[in-house]
Amino acid sequence: MLTILKNHTLQTLASANCFATLGMSLFNIILLTYAKGYMQPKLFVSIVSIATVSPYALNVVMGDLADRTTAKATWLIGTKIGQAFMYFGLALVINQQTIFSFAVVVSLNVLATLLGNYGSSLFNVIVQTRLVAADRQQAFGINQSVGTLMAPVGQSLGVLIIATTHNYALAAVINGATFLIATACLFIGHSTIMTRVATIKQPNLNTIWQLAKSAIEQATKLPAISFLGIIMLLNILAMSVDTVLNLYFITAASKFGLPYATAILLTNLVFVVGSVLGGVSRHTWLDQLSFTKLTLITTIAIGSIYLGLLLLPNIWLILVTQFVTAFCSGKLDSKMYALFTTTVAPNLTGTVLGLVSTTVTIGAPAGSVGLVLLYNLIGPQLAFAVAVGLTGIIMLWLWAASALRH
C-alpha cells in the first residue's frame, strides 16, 4: 500500500477528489436541510433525493464525451472550474426559499453532478493509462476512500454552518471554493496526469454493446444480460438506502433522541468508515472471493438494512448494517472497475464503462421513485418489505446465472 501511495498520479487525483468531495458532501446535507424547511418536507426531500441520483443515468453520454476528449487532463481541470462557478451562481438564489429558487438550486446541482460524472470518466482513463493493471484496484479503492473519508467532514461543516448562521448561500460559496482548491491541485500536478490516448471514430451502439458484452463476460464470468440486470436491481436497493433513510429520519430521528441532521450525519459517517476500510484494505477474506460471491455477500448486506428497518428499527442496527454494506460495496466497486480496465481498450474505456454504468443506474431513479411512493402513499413497512423481496430476487437470479454459466 505504501508503494501505491507514493504514485504521483494517484496523489494528484486523490487530493483533488478530497476537496471536491468535501464541498459536495457539505452541500448535499445543506440541500436536504433546505428542502426540509418547505411546507411539504417529504415531497421536497424526495425531489432532492431523486434528483441526486438521476444524472447517473446519462453516464454513457458522459463516457462517450470523455473518449472523444483529446486533452483529458485539461478538461478534467475544466470540470472542477465549471462546478465551482455553478455553486457560486447557486449562492445568489438559494436564500430566497421560493419554489422557483428551489427549482434553480436543484437544476444547478444536477448540472454540477453531470460535470462531475464527465470528470469521473476522464479519471478512469487516466488511471488506466498511467497505472499498471496490478495497482488499479487499490488505486480505485484509495481514491474512493479518500473521497468518502472527507464526506463526514463536509457534512459536519454543513451542519455547523446551518446551526450557527442559517445561511445557505454561505454553504454554496464554501462549496464553490473547495472546487477551486481541487482545480489548483490538478493544475499543480498537471504533468502527473497528462494522458495521451489516440481518439478514434466512435463505434455505433451495436458495436459498443458487443465490446461491453465481451468485457463483462470476461471480467465477471456471468452472462452479460444477467450481470446488468443483477447490478441494476442491486443498485436500486443501494441508491435507495439514502432516500429511504432521509424520509425515515424525519419522524424516527426524534424517537432515537437525535436531531434530523445528526441522524443523517451518523449513518453517513459509518458508511464512510466502512467504505474507506473496504477500499484500502487488502488480503481480506472478501478479496479472495470471486466477483459472483462478492456480489452475493454485498446483496445480503444491503438487504439486511431494509430487513432491520422492517423487523427491528433500532439506530444501532441501522449503523451496523450500514457499516457492513459500505465495507462490502467498497470491495465490489473497486474490483469491478479494475476488472473492466483490464479488458477494454483505453480509447473506449469511457464509452464502455459509461454504457455499463448507465444501464445499471438508469433503473435507480425509477426504483427510488417507486420506494418513495410506497413509503409516502401506503407506508414505510410496505416499502421495506418490497426491498427485502427484491433482495431475494437478486440472490436467486445470481445463483441461477452462475449455475447456467458453469
C-alpha positions as CSV (number, residue, x, y, z in Angstrom):
1,M,0.0,0.0,0.0
2,L,2.9,2.4,0.8
3,T,4.2,2.0,-2.7
4,I,1.0,2.9,-4.4
5,L,0.6,5.9,-2.1
6,K,3.9,7.3,-3.5
7,N,2.5,7.3,-7.0
8,H,2.3,11.0,-8.1
9,T,-0.7,10.4,-10.4
10,L,-2.7,9.0,-7.6
11,Q,-1.6,11.8,-5.2
12,T,-2.8,14.4,-7.7
13,L,-6.1,12.8,-8.4
14,A,-6.9,11.8,-4.8
15,S,-6.0,15.3,-3.4
16,A,-8.4,16.9,-5.9
17,N,-11.1,14.4,-5.1
18,C,-10.6,15.1,-1.4
19,F,-11.5,18.8,-1.8
20,A,-14.3,18.2,-4.3
21,T,-15.9,15.6,-2.0
22,L,-15.6,18.0,0.9
23,G,-17.7,20.6,-0.9
24,M,-20.2,18.2,-2.4
25,S,-20.9,16.5,0.9
26,L,-21.2,19.8,2.6
27,F,-23.8,21.0,0.2
28,N,-25.7,17.7,-0.1
29,I,-26.7,17.8,3.6
30,I,-27.4,21.5,3.3
31,L,-29.7,20.8,0.4
32,L,-31.6,18.2,2.4
33,T,-32.0,20.6,5.3
34,Y,-33.0,23.3,2.8
35,A,-35.7,21.0,1.3
36,K,-36.9,20.0,4.8
37,G,-37.7,23.7,5.5
38,Y,-40.5,23.9,2.9
39,M,-44.2,23.4,3.8
40,Q,-44.2,19.8,2.4
41,P,-40.9,18.4,3.6
42,K,-41.5,14.8,2.5
43,L,-42.2,16.0,-1.1
44,F,-39.2,18.3,-1.3
45,V,-36.8,15.9,0.4
46,S,-38.0,13.2,-2.1
47,I,-37.3,15.5,-5.1
48,V,-33.8,16.3,-3.8
49,S,-33.0,12.6,-3.2
50,I,-34.2,11.6,-6.6
51,A,-32.5,14.5,-8.4
52,T,-29.3,13.5,-6.7
53,V,-29.2,10.1,-8.4
54,S,-30.8,10.9,-11.7
55,P,-27.7,12.3,-13.5
56,Y,-26.0,8.9,-13.3
57,A,-28.5,7.6,-15.9
58,L,-26.5,9.7,-18.5
59,N,-23.1,8.2,-17.8
60,V,-23.0,6.6,-21.3
61,V,-23.2,10.1,-22.8
62,M,-20.5,11.4,-20.3
63,G,-18.3,8.4,-21.1
64,D,-18.6,9.0,-24.8
65,L,-17.7,12.7,-24.4
66,A,-14.7,11.6,-22.3
67,D,-13.5,9.2,-25.0
68,R,-13.8,12.0,-27.6
69,T,-11.8,14.3,-25.5
70,T,-8.2,14.6,-26.5
71,A,-6.8,16.8,-23.7
72,K,-8.2,14.7,-20.9
73,A,-6.2,16.3,-18.1
74,T,-7.0,19.8,-19.2
75,W,-10.7,19.0,-19.4
76,L,-10.6,17.3,-16.0
77,I,-9.4,20.6,-14.6
78,G,-12.2,22.4,-16.6
79,T,-14.9,20.3,-14.9
80,K,-13.8,21.5,-11.5
81,I,-13.8,25.1,-12.6
82,G,-17.3,24.7,-14.1
83,Q,-18.6,23.1,-10.9
84,A,-17.1,25.9,-8.8
85,F,-18.9,28.6,-10.8
86,M,-22.2,26.7,-10.8
87,Y,-22.2,26.7,-7.0
88,F,-21.2,30.4,-6.9
89,G,-24.3,31.1,-9.1
90,L,-26.4,28.9,-6.9
91,A,-25.4,31.0,-3.9
92,L,-27.2,34.0,-5.5
93,V,-30.7,32.5,-5.3
94,I,-30.8,29.8,-2.6
95,N,-31.6,32.1,0.4
96,Q,-34.8,33.2,-1.3
97,Q,-36.6,29.9,-0.5
98,T,-39.3,30.1,-3.1
99,I,-40.5,27.3,-5.4
100,F,-38.6,29.0,-8.3
101,S,-35.4,29.2,-6.3
102,F,-35.8,25.6,-5.3
103,A,-36.1,24.5,-8.9
104,V,-33.0,26.6,-9.9
105,V,-30.9,25.2,-7.0
106,V,-31.8,21.6,-7.8
107,S,-31.2,22.1,-11.5
108,L,-27.8,23.6,-11.0
109,N,-26.9,20.8,-8.6
110,V,-27.9,18.3,-11.3
111,L,-25.7,20.0,-13.9
112,A,-22.8,20.1,-11.5
113,T,-23.2,16.4,-10.9
114,L,-23.2,15.8,-14.7
115,L,-19.9,17.7,-14.9
116,G,-18.6,15.6,-12.1
117,N,-19.6,12.4,-13.9
118,Y,-17.8,13.5,-17.0
119,G,-14.8,14.1,-14.9
120,S,-15.0,10.7,-13.4
121,S,-14.9,9.1,-16.9
122,L,-11.8,11.1,-17.6
123,F,-10.3,9.9,-14.3
124,N,-10.9,6.3,-15.3
125,V,-8.9,6.6,-18.5
126,I,-6.1,8.5,-16.7
127,V,-5.8,5.7,-14.1
128,Q,-6.0,3.0,-16.8
129,T,-3.2,4.6,-18.9
130,R,-0.8,5.7,-16.1
131,L,-1.0,2.8,-13.7
132,V,-0.2,-0.8,-14.2
133,A,-3.1,-3.3,-14.0
134,A,-1.9,-4.8,-10.7
135,D,-2.2,-1.4,-9.0
136,R,-5.6,-0.3,-10.4
137,Q,-8.0,-1.9,-8.0
138,Q,-6.1,-0.5,-5.0
139,A,-5.9,2.9,-6.7
140,F,-9.6,3.0,-7.4
141,G,-10.2,1.9,-3.8
142,I,-7.9,4.5,-2.3
143,N,-9.3,7.3,-4.4
144,Q,-12.9,6.2,-3.5
145,S,-11.8,6.0,0.2
146,V,-10.2,9.5,0.2
147,G,-13.5,10.9,-1.1
148,T,-15.7,9.1,1.3
149,L,-13.4,9.9,4.2
150,M,-14.0,13.6,3.5
151,A,-17.7,13.2,3.3
152,P,-18.4,13.4,7.1
153,V,-16.1,16.4,7.4
154,G,-18.1,18.2,4.8
155,Q,-21.4,17.1,6.4
156,S,-20.2,18.2,9.8
157,L,-19.2,21.6,8.4
158,G,-22.6,21.9,6.7
159,V,-24.4,21.1,10.0
160,L,-22.2,23.7,11.7
161,I,-22.9,26.4,9.2
162,I,-26.6,26.0,9.4
163,A,-26.6,25.8,13.1
164,T,-24.6,28.9,13.6
165,T,-25.5,31.1,10.6
166,H,-28.7,29.7,9.0
167,N,-27.1,30.9,5.7
168,Y,-27.5,28.5,2.8
169,A,-25.7,30.9,0.4
170,L,-22.5,30.8,2.6
171,A,-22.5,27.0,2.3
172,A,-22.8,27.3,-1.5
173,V,-19.9,29.7,-1.6
174,I,-17.7,27.5,0.5
175,N,-18.6,24.6,-1.8
176,G,-17.5,26.6,-4.8
177,A,-14.3,27.4,-3.1
178,T,-13.5,23.8,-2.4
179,F,-13.8,23.1,-6.2
180,L,-11.3,25.9,-6.9
181,I,-8.9,24.3,-4.5
182,A,-9.5,20.9,-6.3
183,T,-8.7,22.8,-9.5
184,A,-5.4,24.1,-8.0
185,C,-4.4,20.5,-7.0
186,L,-4.9,19.3,-10.6
187,F,-3.2,22.3,-12.1
188,I,-0.1,21.9,-9.8
189,G,0.1,18.2,-10.6
190,H,-0.9,18.6,-14.3
191,S,2.3,16.8,-15.5
192,T,1.4,13.7,-13.5
193,I,-2.0,13.3,-15.1
194,M,-1.1,14.1,-18.7
195,T,-2.5,11.3,-20.8
196,R,-2.0,10.5,-24.5
197,V,-4.7,8.3,-25.8
198,A,-5.4,8.3,-29.6
199,T,-9.0,9.2,-30.2
200,I,-10.8,7.1,-32.8
201,K,-14.1,7.2,-34.6
202,Q,-16.6,6.1,-32.0
203,P,-18.3,2.8,-32.9
204,N,-22.1,2.6,-33.3
205,L,-24.2,1.5,-30.3
206,N,-24.4,-2.2,-31.5
207,T,-20.6,-2.4,-31.7
208,I,-20.3,-0.7,-28.2
209,W,-22.7,-3.3,-26.8
210,Q,-20.7,-6.2,-28.3
211,L,-17.5,-4.8,-26.8
212,A,-19.2,-4.2,-23.4
213,K,-20.8,-7.7,-23.6
214,S,-17.4,-9.3,-24.2
215,A,-15.7,-7.3,-21.4
216,I,-18.5,-8.1,-18.9
217,E,-18.4,-11.8,-19.5
218,Q,-14.6,-12.0,-19.5
219,A,-14.4,-9.9,-16.3
220,T,-17.3,-11.2,-14.2
221,K,-17.8,-14.8,-15.5
222,L,-21.5,-14.1,-15.8
223,P,-23.8,-13.7,-18.8
224,A,-23.8,-10.0,-19.8
225,I,-27.6,-9.6,-19.6
226,S,-27.8,-11.3,-16.2
227,F,-24.9,-9.2,-14.9
228,L,-26.5,-5.9,-15.9
229,G,-29.9,-6.9,-14.6
230,I,-28.5,-8.1,-11.2
231,I,-26.3,-5.0,-10.8
232,M,-29.3,-2.7,-11.8
233,L,-31.5,-4.2,-9.2
234,L,-28.7,-4.2,-6.6
235,N,-28.0,-0.5,-7.5
236,I,-31.7,0.3,-7.0
237,L,-31.5,-1.1,-3.5
238,A,-28.2,0.5,-2.7
239,M,-29.0,4.0,-4.0
240,S,-32.5,4.0,-2.4
241,V,-31.0,3.5,1.1
242,D,-30.2,7.2,1.4
243,T,-33.6,8.2,0.1
244,V,-35.4,5.9,2.5
245,L,-33.3,6.9,5.5
246,N,-33.8,10.6,4.6
247,L,-37.5,10.1,4.8
248,Y,-37.4,7.6,7.7
249,F,-35.4,10.0,10.0
250,I,-38.0,12.8,9.5
251,T,-40.1,11.0,12.1
252,A,-37.8,8.4,13.6
253,A,-34.8,10.6,14.5
254,S,-36.6,12.1,17.5
255,K,-37.6,8.7,18.7
256,F,-33.9,7.8,18.8
257,G,-33.2,11.0,20.7
258,L,-31.3,12.6,17.7
259,P,-31.8,15.8,15.6
260,Y,-32.6,15.0,11.9
261,A,-29.3,16.3,10.6
262,T,-27.3,14.4,13.3
263,A,-29.1,11.1,12.4
264,I,-28.2,11.5,8.8
265,L,-24.6,12.5,9.7
266,L,-24.2,9.4,11.9
267,T,-25.3,7.0,9.2
268,N,-23.2,8.7,6.6
269,L,-20.2,8.7,8.9
270,V,-20.5,4.9,9.5
271,F,-20.9,4.4,5.8
272,V,-17.8,6.4,5.1
273,V,-15.7,4.4,7.6
274,G,-16.9,1.1,6.1
275,S,-16.2,2.3,2.5
276,V,-12.7,3.5,3.4
277,L,-11.8,0.3,5.1
278,G,-13.2,-1.7,2.3
279,G,-11.4,0.3,-0.3
280,V,-7.9,0.5,1.1
281,S,-7.6,-2.9,2.8
282,R,-6.0,-5.9,1.0
283,H,-5.8,-9.6,1.5
284,T,-9.0,-9.8,3.5
285,W,-11.4,-12.8,3.2
286,L,-13.6,-10.8,0.8
287,D,-10.6,-10.1,-1.5
288,Q,-10.2,-13.8,-2.1
289,L,-13.8,-14.2,-3.3
290,S,-14.9,-14.3,-6.9
291,F,-16.9,-11.4,-8.3
292,T,-20.1,-13.5,-8.1
293,K,-19.6,-14.5,-4.4
294,L,-18.6,-10.9,-3.5
295,T,-21.8,-9.7,-5.2
296,L,-23.9,-12.2,-3.2
297,I,-22.4,-11.1,0.1
298,T,-23.0,-7.4,-0.8
299,T,-26.6,-8.2,-1.7
300,I,-27.2,-9.8,1.6
301,A,-25.6,-6.9,3.4
302,I,-27.8,-4.3,1.7
303,G,-30.9,-6.4,2.2
304,S,-30.1,-6.6,5.9
305,I,-30.6,-2.8,6.2
306,Y,-34.2,-3.0,5.0
307,L,-34.9,-6.2,7.0
308,G,-33.7,-4.4,10.1
309,L,-36.0,-1.4,9.4
310,L,-38.9,-3.7,8.8
311,L,-38.5,-6.0,11.9
312,L,-36.3,-4.3,14.4
313,P,-36.0,-0.5,13.9
314,N,-33.0,0.5,16.1
315,I,-30.4,3.1,15.5
316,W,-27.5,0.8,16.4
317,L,-28.7,-1.9,14.0
318,I,-29.0,0.7,11.2
319,L,-25.4,1.8,11.9
320,V,-24.0,-1.8,12.0
321,T,-25.8,-2.8,8.7
322,Q,-24.7,0.4,7.1
323,F,-21.1,-0.3,8.0
324,V,-21.1,-3.9,6.7
325,T,-22.8,-2.7,3.5
326,A,-20.3,0.0,2.9
327,F,-17.3,-2.3,3.5
328,C,-18.6,-4.9,1.0
329,S,-19.5,-2.2,-1.5
330,G,-16.1,-0.7,-1.2
331,K,-14.6,-4.0,-2.2
332,L,-17.1,-4.7,-5.0
333,D,-16.9,-1.3,-6.7
334,S,-13.1,-1.1,-6.9
335,K,-12.9,-4.8,-8.0
336,M,-15.4,-4.2,-10.8
337,Y,-13.7,-1.2,-12.2
338,A,-10.3,-2.8,-12.0
339,L,-11.6,-5.9,-13.9
340,F,-13.1,-3.8,-16.6
341,T,-10.0,-1.7,-17.2
342,T,-8.0,-4.9,-18.0
343,T,-10.4,-5.9,-20.8
344,V,-11.3,-2.6,-22.5
345,A,-9.0,-0.5,-24.8
346,P,-8.1,2.9,-23.3
347,N,-9.8,4.8,-26.2
348,L,-13.1,3.1,-25.5
349,T,-13.0,2.9,-21.7
350,G,-15.3,5.9,-21.1
351,T,-17.9,4.7,-23.6
352,V,-18.0,1.1,-22.5
353,L,-17.9,1.8,-18.8
354,G,-20.5,4.6,-19.4
355,L,-22.8,2.2,-21.1
356,V,-22.5,-0.3,-18.2
357,S,-22.9,2.5,-15.7
358,T,-26.0,4.0,-17.5
359,T,-27.6,0.6,-17.8
360,V,-27.2,-0.3,-14.2
361,T,-28.1,3.1,-12.9
362,I,-31.0,4.0,-15.2
363,G,-33.3,2.0,-13.0
364,A,-32.2,3.7,-9.8
365,P,-34.3,6.8,-10.2
366,A,-37.4,4.7,-11.1
367,G,-36.6,2.4,-8.2
368,S,-36.2,5.3,-5.8
369,V,-39.4,6.9,-7.0
370,G,-41.2,3.5,-6.5
371,L,-40.0,3.1,-3.0
372,V,-40.7,6.8,-2.2
373,L,-44.3,6.5,-3.5
374,L,-44.8,3.3,-1.5
375,Y,-43.3,5.0,1.6
376,N,-45.4,8.2,1.3
377,L,-48.7,6.9,-0.1
378,I,-49.0,3.5,1.7
379,G,-46.4,3.4,4.5
380,P,-42.8,2.6,5.3
381,Q,-43.5,-1.1,6.2
382,L,-44.6,-2.0,2.7
383,A,-41.6,-0.1,1.2
384,F,-39.2,-2.1,3.4
385,A,-40.9,-5.4,2.6
386,V,-40.7,-4.7,-1.1
387,A,-36.9,-4.0,-0.8
388,V,-36.4,-7.3,1.2
389,G,-38.3,-9.2,-1.5
390,L,-36.1,-7.6,-4.2
391,T,-33.1,-8.8,-2.3
392,G,-34.4,-12.3,-2.5
393,I,-34.9,-12.0,-6.3
394,I,-31.3,-10.7,-6.8
395,M,-30.0,-13.7,-4.8
396,L,-32.0,-16.2,-6.8
397,W,-31.0,-14.6,-10.1
398,L,-27.3,-14.5,-9.2
399,W,-27.4,-18.2,-8.2
400,A,-29.2,-19.2,-11.5
401,A,-26.9,-17.1,-13.7
402,S,-23.8,-18.5,-12.1
403,A,-25.2,-22.1,-12.3
404,L,-26.0,-21.7,-16.0
405,R,-22.6,-20.2,-16.8
406,H,-20.9,-23.2,-15.4
